[in-house]
Amino acid sequence: MVSESVRADRPPLGQWLQTAPIYEAYTYGYPHKTSYRHFEAPRDLASLWAHEDKSSLFLYLHVPFCEMRCGFCNLFTRAHSEGDLTSRYVDAVERQARAVHAAVGESTVSRIAFGGGTPTFLEPDQLARLFDLMKELFGADTAVLPTSLETSPETISKAHLQAAVGRGVDRISVGIQSFFDDELKALGRPLRGRAGVDALDRIRDSGAPILNLDLIYGIDGQTVQRWVESIQTALRWSPEELYLYPLYVRPLTGLGRRARQWQDQRVQCYRAARNLLLDRGYAQHSTRLFRRVDAPVAQGPVYTCQEDGMVGLGCGARSYTGRVHYSDDWAVSASEVKSILAGWVERTAEDFSAAPYGVQLDLREQRTRYVLKSVLQIEGLDRDAYRARFGTEAHEDWPELDELVSHNVLTDDGQRWRPTAFGLERGDQFGPWLYSSEVRAAMRAFEIR
């Protein structure tokens, strides 16, 4: 059974849904990164990975550079770079990759992703060098494995696309956010909507099998009608995937320093977008992800985010073993990011052989993560899979599941608990209700800098 201390400060779900904000923060992974802390002593990576199942790993590489810092962004990234910083960064990634490969040992990679930041801020030959490095060390061949590359309208040149798609990268994800100049300005993103149009033309011309667009709703001055127009514009390129993000204004971001005075229409925007996309041949997979029903399915080894580990490379990347999640220290403010990055590029291979910062997951936190990651996806939580993973029954460990069903957040067909349409809409609201009291306390105590 899950310890009662996990539920110590959890109110009834009905009260939570009445009082907790619908839109406060994204609910993705668990535990949240604001629950990470410095370990008493750096944790040896070889020991962390020694007894892990490494038969299906996610390989993620973080590039913490952008051509600008958008007003809504609280990611670990910095605008521009001076001198040869990007070259020194790629050199440091290679030192880290070699140290991490030696620590992880024999393994099989099932998925690859390059994120940031903006990976295409790097020169095409630098990007190609990273592709080669992943293949050389981890056997992670972009020509064989499902591989995603994040980009932006300002940096996705034909040369970048040739370097990526020519190596087999099958998914290009571009942060469009809006096609309207005034909305982009309100987001603190000084570019024109035409830049997104031109970028989408280049990506489609490249032949990449999967195009993903990121769009944002809840922008100051945005109406539901204008939001729908942005989606209709995006549909001109028939993207295989669309991620629809509600705007969250976080501390230390550009928008976070402004007084926000506008009518919140995010629920109406979400529902209008959902109805339009379902009518236009898309299926909803999570609160944010809509996928075209006839889109190609990525071929490759089976990977499940609830169970399989992740190896993160690059400054700001997180890594997941079954029992420990770890990363480097991170920050949001420009000065702190600059300081952390300056120290990171000088690290030696030996420095990269230990994890300085992270969170330990005991059995109850492992169960919490498994349940949360399952019920936020349309596939839901499978009774047999849970039993095989933990040797116990989900409904006995988690009486909260019945509460979620009674409030129309989940359905239960006797085999799986799946999110309802209402549950998908409220994923960012009900997700934190499942967090343990310890993780919530750590998140509250975290000081963003």
JOHU-V644543 format. One line per field, one symbol per residue. psi: psi as a letter, one per 30 degrees, with the letter a starting at -180 (. if undefined). burial: b if it has 24 or more other ideal C-beta (glycine too) atoms within 12 Angstrom, else e. A space follows every 10 residues. Layout:
psi=???
burial=???
This chain:
psi=kkkffegegj lkeeeefffk kejelkjclk lkfffklkle kkkkeeeefe gljgfilkjk kkjhklfljl ffkgljlkka llbgeeeeee eeeeeeeeee eeeeaklkkf kkkjabajeg flleeeeeee eeeeeeeggj jffekkkkkk aleffileee eeeeefggkf kkkkjeelgk eeeeeffhji llffeeeeee eeeeffgkek kkkklklgkk fkleeeeeee eeeeffghke kkkjkkkkjl kgleffflkj jlkjgeeeee eeeeeeeefg gkkkfaefkk kkfgkkkkkl lkkkffellk jkklkfklkj lefkklalll lekeeeeeee eeeeffklee egglkfkakk jaeeeeeeee eefefflffa jkeeeeeeef glkefefiff eeeeefggel ljgfekkkkl eeeeegefef efffkleeee eeeefkjk.
burial=ebeeebbeeb eebeebbeeb ebbbbbbbbb bbbbbbbeee eebebeebbe ebebebbbbb bbbbbbbbbb bbbbbbbbbe beeebbebbb bbbbbbbbbb bebbeebbbb bbbbbbbbbb bbbbebbbbb bebbbebbbb bbeebbbbbb bbbbbbbeeb bebbbebbbb bbbbbbbbbb eebbebbbbe bebebbbebb ebbbebebbb bbbbbbbbbb ebebebbbbb bebbbebebb bbbbbbbbbb ebbbbeeeee eeebbbbebb bbbbebbeee ebebbbbbbb bbeebeebeb eebbbbbbbb bbbbbbbbbb bbbbbbbbbb bbbbeebbeb beebbebeee ebbbbbbbbb beebbbbbbb bbbbbbbbeb bbbeebeebb eeebbebbeb bebbbebebb bbeeebbbbb ebbbbbbbbb bbbbbbbbbb eebeeeeee
